[in-house]
């Protein structure tokens, strides 16, 4: 099981991203090996927002279309942030004031802990700080 973080999605979606080629290849390998992939509604929101603001509306739309197709083909499962996960994330966010964590990161950590996911398709070193493995390193 692998959790796909915002950085992974952006690298896959944005052809000019520094990590585009390696991320795209890694994603294809995960799909080929039939690894169970997960993400969250907050990660998708963050990805869409960053692509829209930092790249373009059309790239954001193209990303969402591909993400939706992958979900429809059961290649990726979207985990939803609910009240319990929000409370867990708030606890993490508040506790680690010395770290530059987004609230979305905190929801991802909570979801990964709750679902027993140990690996992240992420470039963010904070995943390792919380005891998760990263598939890729920046």
Phi and psi in degrees as GROMACS dihedral restraints (atoms count N, CA, C in turn):
[ dihedral_restraints ]
;  ai    aj    ak    al  type     phi  dphi    fc
    3     4     5     6     1  -133.9    20    10
    4     5     6     7     1   133.1    20    10
    6     7     8     9     1   -96.3    20    10
    7     8     9    10     1   124.4    20    10
    9    10    11    12     1   -92.4    20    10
   10    11    12    13     1   118.2    20    10
   12    13    14    15     1   -91.7    20    10
   13    14    15    16     1   169.0    20    10
   15    16    17    18     1   -52.5    20    10
   16    17    18    19     1   -46.6    20    10
   18    19    20    21     1   -59.4    20    10
   19    20    21    22     1   -38.0    20    10
   21    22    23    24     1   -65.1    20    10
   22    23    24    25     1   -46.7    20    10
   24    25    26    27     1   -62.4    20    10
   25    26    27    28     1   -43.3    20    10
   27    28    29    30     1   -64.0    20    10
   28    29    30    31     1   -42.9    20    10
   30    31    32    33     1   -62.0    20    10
   31    32    33    34     1   -37.4    20    10
   33    34    35    36     1   -68.4    20    10
   34    35    36    37     1   -43.0    20    10
   36    37    38    39     1   -79.3    20    10
   37    38    39    40     1   -31.0    20    10
   39    40    41    42     1  -102.1    20    10
   40    41    42    43     1   106.8    20    10
   42    43    44    45     1   -58.4    20    10
   43    44    45    46     1   -25.1    20    10
   45    46    47    48     1   -92.4    20    10
   46    47    48    49     1    -0.3    20    10
   48    49    50    51     1   -63.7    20    10
   49    50    51    52     1   140.0    20    10
   51    52    53    54     1   -53.1    20    10
   52    53    54    55     1   -35.3    20    10
   54    55    56    57     1  -102.8    20    10
   55    56    57    58     1    12.6    20    10
   57    58    59    60     1   -54.3    20    10
   58    59    60    61     1   -52.5    20    10
   60    61    62    63     1   -62.8    20    10
   61    62    63    64     1   -47.4    20    10
   63    64    65    66     1   -66.7    20    10
   64    65    66    67     1   -38.4    20    10
   66    67    68    69     1   -67.7    20    10
   67    68    69    70     1   -43.6    20    10
   69    70    71    72     1   -62.7    20    10
   70    71    72    73     1   -42.5    20    10
   72    73    74    75     1   -64.9    20    10
   73    74    75    76     1   -43.6    20    10
   75    76    77    78     1   -62.6    20    10
   76    77    78    79     1   -44.6    20    10
   78    79    80    81     1   -59.8    20    10
   79    80    81    82     1   -45.6    20    10
   81    82    83    84     1   -60.9    20    10
   82    83    84    85     1   -40.5    20    10
   84    85    86    87     1   -65.2    20    10
   85    86    87    88     1   -41.2    20    10
   87    88    89    90     1   -61.7    20    10
   88    89    90    91     1   -43.8    20    10
   90    91    92    93     1   -64.2    20    10
   91    92    93    94     1   -41.9    20    10
   93    94    95    96     1   -62.3    20    10
   94    95    96    97     1   -38.0    20    10
   96    97    98    99     1   -81.3    20    10
   97    98    99   100     1    -1.4    20    10
   99   100   101   102     1    59.4    20    10
  100   101   102   103     1    36.4    20    10
  102   103   104   105     1   -68.1    20    10
  103   104   105   106     1   138.2    20    10
  105   106   107   108     1   -74.1    20    10
  106   107   108   109     1   117.7    20    10
  108   109   110   111     1  -103.7    20    10
  109   110   111   112     1   140.5    20    10
  111   112   113   114     1  -131.3    20    10
  112   113   114   115     1   154.5    20    10
  114   115   116   117     1  -150.2    20    10
  115   116   117   118     1  -171.4    20    10
  117   118   119   120     1  -134.7    20    10
  118   119   120   121     1   163.0    20    10
  120   121   122   123     1   -63.3    20    10
  121   122   123   124     1   -31.6    20    10
  123   124   125   126     1   -69.8    20    10
  124   125   126   127     1   -39.4    20    10
  126   127   128   129     1   -64.0    20    10
  127   128   129   130     1   -41.9    20    10
  129   130   131   132     1   -63.9    20    10
  130   131   132   133     1   -42.1    20    10
  132   133   134   135     1   -59.5    20    10
  133   134   135   136     1   -48.3    20    10
  135   136   137   138     1   -63.7    20    10
  136   137   138   139     1   -40.7    20    10
  138   139   140   141     1   -63.3    20    10
  139   140   141   142     1   -48.4    20    10
  141   142   143   144     1   -59.6    20    10
  142   143   144   145     1   -44.2    20    10
  144   145   146   147     1   -64.2    20    10
  145   146   147   148     1   -47.1    20    10
  147   148   149   150     1   -65.8    20    10
  148   149   150   151     1   -41.5    20    10
  150   151   152   153     1   -62.7    20    10
  151   152   153   154     1   -41.8    20    10
  153   154   155   156     1   -63.2    20    10
  154   155   156   157     1   -47.9    20    10
  156   157   158   159     1   -77.7    20    10
  157   158   159   160     1   -38.7    20    10
  159   160   161   162     1   -93.1    20    10
  160   161   162   163     1   -21.6    20    10
  162   163   164   165     1  -122.1    20    10
  163   164   165   166     1   -83.1    20    10
  165   166   167   168     1  -168.9    20    10
  166   167   168   169     1   160.2    20    10
  168   169   170   171     1   -62.4    20    10
  169   170   171   172     1   -42.1    20    10
  171   172   173   174     1   -65.9    20    10
  172   173   174   175     1   -37.9    20    10
  174   175   176   177     1   -66.5    20    10
  175   176   177   178     1   -40.4    20    10
  177   178   179   180     1   -61.1    20    10
  178   179   180   181     1   -44.5    20    10
  180   181   182   183     1   -65.6    20    10
  181   182   183   184     1   -42.7    20    10
  183   184   185   186     1   -61.8    20    10
  184   185   186   187     1   -42.8    20    10
  186   187   188   189     1   -58.2    20    10
  187   188   189   190     1   -49.0    20    10
  189   190   191   192     1   -62.6    20    10
  190   191   192   193     1   -39.4    20    10
  192   193   194   195     1   -59.8    20    10
  193   194   195   196     1   -43.3    20    10
  195   196   197   198     1   -68.2    20    10
  196   197   198   199     1   -41.0    20    10
  198   199   200   201     1   -60.8    20    10
  199   200   201   202     1   -44.8    20    10
  201   202   203   204     1   -62.9    20    10
  202   203   204   205     1   -42.4    20    10
  204   205   206   207     1   -62.5    20    10
  205   206   207   208     1   -42.4    20    10
  207   208   209   210     1   -61.9    20    10
  208   209   210   211     1   -39.7    20    10
  210   211   212   213     1   -65.7    20    10
  211   212   213   214     1   -43.1    20    10
  213   214   215   216     1   -63.6    20    10
  214   215   216   217     1   -29.9    20    10
  216   217   218   219     1   -90.5    20    10
  217   218   219   220     1     6.8    20    10
  219   220   221   222     1    61.2    20    10
  220   221   222   223     1    32.7    20    10
  222   223   224   225     1   -89.1    20    10
  223   224   225   226     1   -20.1    20    10
  225   226   227   228     1  -141.9    20    10
  226   227   228   229     1   141.4    20    10
  228   229   230   231     1  -110.6    20    10
  229   230   231   232     1   129.7    20    10
  231   232   233   234     1   -95.1    20    10
  232   233   234   235     1   122.1    20    10
  234   235   236   237     1   -92.2    20    10
  235   236   237   238     1   138.0    20    10
  237   238   239   240     1  -104.0    20    10
  238   239   240   241     1   134.0    20    10
  240   241   242   243     1   -77.6    20    10
  241   242   243   244     1   118.0    20    10
  243   244   245   246     1  -112.5    20    10
  244   245   246   247     1  -169.8    20    10
  246   247   248   249     1   -61.7    20    10
  247   248   249   250     1   -41.6    20    10
  249   250   251   252     1   -64.2    20    10
  250   251   252   253     1   -44.8    20    10
  252   253   254   255     1   -64.7    20    10
  253   254   255   256     1   -38.8    20    10
  255   256   257   258     1   -60.7    20    10
  256   257   258   259     1   -42.5    20    10
  258   259   260   261     1   -63.7    20    10
  259   260   261   262     1   -44.1    20    10
  261   262   263   264     1   -61.1    20    10
  262   263   264   265     1   -44.1    20    10
  264   265   266   267     1   -63.7    20    10
  265   266   267   268     1   -41.1    20    10
  267   268   269   270     1   -61.7    20    10
  268   269   270   271     1   -39.7    20    10
  270   271   272   273     1   -61.8    20    10
  271   272   273   274     1   -45.7    20    10
  273   274   275   276     1   -62.9    20    10
  274   275   276   277     1   -48.3    20    10
  276   277   278   279     1   -56.9    20    10
  277   278   279   280     1   -47.1    20    10
  279   280   281   282     1   -68.4    20    10
  280   281   282   283     1   -41.2    20    10
  282   283   284   285     1   -66.6    20    10
  283   284   285   286     1   -36.7    20    10
  285   286   287   288     1  -103.4    20    10
  286   287   288   289     1    55.6    20    10
  288   289   290   291     1   -66.7    20    10
  289   290   291   292     1   -18.2    20    10
  291   292   293   294     1   -82.5    20    10
  292   293   294   295     1    -5.6    20    10
  294   295   296   297     1  -109.5    20    10
  295   296   297   298     1   147.0    20    10
  297   298   299   300     1   -89.0    20    10
  298   299   300   301     1    76.4    20    10
  300   301   302   303     1  -101.0    20    10
  301   302   303   304     1   136.0    20    10
  303   304   305   306     1   -79.6    20    10
  304   305   306   307     1   159.4    20    10
  306   307   308   309     1   -64.0    20    10
  307   308   309   310     1   -33.5    20    10
  309   310   311   312     1   -61.1    20    10
  310   311   312   313     1   -42.3    20    10
  312   313   314   315     1   -54.8    20    10
  313   314   315   316     1   -46.0    20    10
  315   316   317   318     1   -62.7    20    10
  316   317   318   319     1   -38.7    20    10
  318   319   320   321     1   -67.3    20    10
  319   320   321   322     1   -36.4    20    10
  321   322   323   324     1   -63.8    20    10
  322   323   324   325     1   -44.6    20    10
  324   325   326   327     1   -59.8    20    10
  325   326   327   328     1   -44.4    20    10
  327   328   329   330     1   -62.7    20    10
  328   329   330   331     1   -45.9    20    10
  330   331   332   333     1   -63.4    20    10
  331   332   333   334     1   -42.7    20    10
  333   334   335   336     1   -63.0    20    10
  334   335   336   337     1   -42.4    20    10
  336   337   338   339     1   -62.6    20    10
  337   338   339   340     1   -46.1    20    10
  339   340   341   342     1   -63.9    20    10
  340   341   342   343     1   -30.8    20    10
  342   343   344   345     1  -105.2    20    10
  343   344   345   346     1     6.2    20    10
  345   346   347   348     1    66.8    20    10
  346   347   348   349     1    30.0    20    10
  348   349   350   351     1   -90.3    20    10
  349   350   351   352     1   123.5    20    10
  351   352   353   354     1  -104.4    20    10
  352   353   354   355     1   -11.3    20    10
  354   355   356   357     1  -125.5    20    10
  355   356   357   358     1   141.3    20    10
  357   358   359   360     1  -121.8    20    10
  358   359   360   361     1   136.2    20    10
  360   361   362   363     1   -87.2    20    10
  361   362   363   364     1    88.5    20    10
  363   364   365   366     1  -152.5    20    10
  364   365   366   367     1   156.4    20    10
  366   367   368   369     1  -105.9    20    10
  367   368   369   370     1    -7.3    20    10
  369   370   371   372     1   -79.0    20    10
  370   371   372   373     1   116.2    20    10
  372   373   374   375     1   -65.6    20    10
  373   374   375   376     1   -16.0    20    10
  375   376   377   378     1   -62.2    20    10
  376   377   378   379     1   -25.6    20    10
  378   379   380   381     1   -61.8    20    10
  379   380   381   382     1   -40.4    20    10
  381   382   383   384     1   -67.8    20    10
  382   383   384   385     1   -36.2    20    10
  384   385   386   387     1   -57.8    20    10
  385   386   387   388     1   -31.4    20    10
  387   388   389   390     1   -94.2    20    10
  388   389   390   391     1    10.8    20    10
  390   391   392   393     1    89.6    20    10
  391   392   393   394     1    11.0    20    10
  393   394   395   396     1   -97.4    20    10
  394   395   396   397     1   153.4    20    10
  396   397   398   399     1   -87.2    20    10
  397   398   399   400     1   148.6    20    10
  399   400   401   402     1  -107.9    20    10
  400   401   402   403     1   134.6    20    10
  402   403   404   405     1   -68.0    20    10
  403   404   405   406     1   -35.5    20    10
  405   406   407   408     1  -128.6    20    10
  406   407   408   409     1   152.7    20    10
  408   409   410   411     1  -126.0    20    10
  409   410   411   412     1   139.8    20    10
